[in-house]
């Protein structure tokens, strides 16, 4: 069953990835995401960019995600984990 899900999965979206997370996944992602899942990993820096790939009404998001997104707009250095 998990093989069928993995094959039908188009992408795994990582919202608001920081520098440390990107480096970690670049180093160890191939070991963690086996069976071709690593190639389906997509980094999305903002919620608005996520809606280009996913329909808004298909997923729910907690309010703190939107709050963090707003913080990133006003303090762009947070994008880089600084």
LINURWO-V765007 format. One record per pair of residues at least 4 apart in sequence whose C-alpha atoms are under 7 Angstrom apart, sorted by the first residue. I is the first residue (numbers start at 1). J is the second residue. D is the distance in whole Angstrom. If there is no record, write none. Layout:
I|J|D ; I|J|D
//
This chain:
1|5|6 ; 2|6|6 ; 3|7|6 ; 4|8|6 ; 5|9|6 ; 10|40|7 ; 11|40|5 ; 11|41|6 ; 11|42|7 ; 12|40|6 ; 12|41|5 ; 12|42|6 ; 13|41|6 ; 13|42|5 ; 13|43|6 ; 13|44|7 ; 14|42|6 ; 14|43|5 ; 14|44|6 ; 15|43|6 ; 15|44|5 ; 15|45|6 ; 15|46|7 ; 16|44|6 ; 16|45|5 ; 16|46|6 ; 17|21|6 ; 17|22|6 ; 17|43|7 ; 17|45|7 ; 18|22|6 ; 18|79|6 ; 18|80|6 ; 18|81|5 ; 19|23|6 ; 19|80|5 ; 19|81|6 ; 20|24|6 ; 21|25|6 ; 22|26|6 ; 23|27|6 ; 24|28|6 ; 25|29|4 ; 28|32|6 ; 29|33|6 ; 29|38|6 ; 30|34|6 ; 30|38|6 ; 33|37|5 ; 33|38|5 ; 34|38|7 ; 37|41|7 ; 44|49|6 ; 44|50|6 ; 46|50|7 ; 46|69|6 ; 47|51|7 ; 47|69|7 ; 50|54|6 ; 51|55|6 ; 51|56|6 ; 61|65|7 ; 63|67|6 ; 64|68|6 ; 65|69|6 ; 66|70|6 ; 67|71|6 ; 68|72|6 ; 69|73|7 ; 70|74|7 ; 71|75|6 ; 72|76|5 ; 72|78|6 ; 72|79|6 ; 77|82|6 ; 78|82|5
//
